[in-house]
Amino acid sequence: MTKKHIALVAHDNKKKELIEWSKSHRDSMLACEVFATGTTGRLLAEAIGMPVHRLQSGPLGGDQQIGALIAEGRIDALIFFWDPLAPLPHDPDIKALLRLAVVWNIPMACNRATADLLFSSPIFLDGYTRGVPDFTDYNNRPL
Ligand SMILES: O=C(CO)COP(=O)(O)O
């Protein structure tokens, strides 16, 4: 079975929580190909001792890079612990990433409870393969 490609992102106030979550799912994480924004990726790699594809830091374009990977059909799930209590300078990028995860119908967990559900779901672990929605009609709509 091909490895799941998962993207992980956490805002600063949520990094500790994401790292703790990752450690508690270390075995499942090791079975995945992991992508992450810059600082999240560094902390993850240190905490669980596994290779991480590190993109730019979020405010420098990392959210957009993950969004691009989603649009290319290269990400199976997004775990994004975003901070609901702090304004951030790159809010448009954050919204864009959340939006693309919905457009491309990939599982997205924005808190620990949902991330736990995702990683314990047989649908995700065994049966789910990332879908590439057919956007032919959209791309060819008459103008
Ligand atoms: O800001 C982020 C996502 O919006 C996360 O970026 P870092 O992982 O580099 O802190």
The ligand as an SDF file (V2000), in Angstrom:
LIG
                    3D

 10  9  0  0  0  0  0  0  0  0999 V2000
    1.8410   29.9780   10.2620 O   0  0  0  0  0  0  0  0  0  0  0  0
    1.6790   28.8100   10.0350 C   0  0  0  0  0  0  0  0  0  0  0  0
    0.4740   28.3270    9.3320 C   0  0  0  0  0  0  0  0  0  0  0  0
   -0.4430   29.3270    9.0040 O   0  0  0  0  0  0  0  0  0  0  0  0
    2.6720   27.8010   10.4630 C   0  0  0  0  0  0  0  0  0  0  0  0
    3.9550   28.1450   10.0730 O   0  0  0  0  0  0  0  0  0  0  0  0
    5.1880   27.5480   10.8450 P   0  0  0  0  0  0  0  0  0  0  0  0
    5.0290   26.0820   10.9160 O   0  0  0  0  0  0  0  0  0  0  0  0
    6.4010   27.9410   10.0720 O   0  0  0  0  0  0  0  0  0  0  0  0
    5.1660   28.1890   12.2240 O   0  0  0  0  0  0  0  0  0  0  0  0
  1  2  2  0
  2  3  1  0
  2  5  1  0
  3  4  1  0
  5  6  1  0
  6  7  1  0
  7  8  2  0
  7  9  1  0
  7 10  1  0
M  END
$$$$
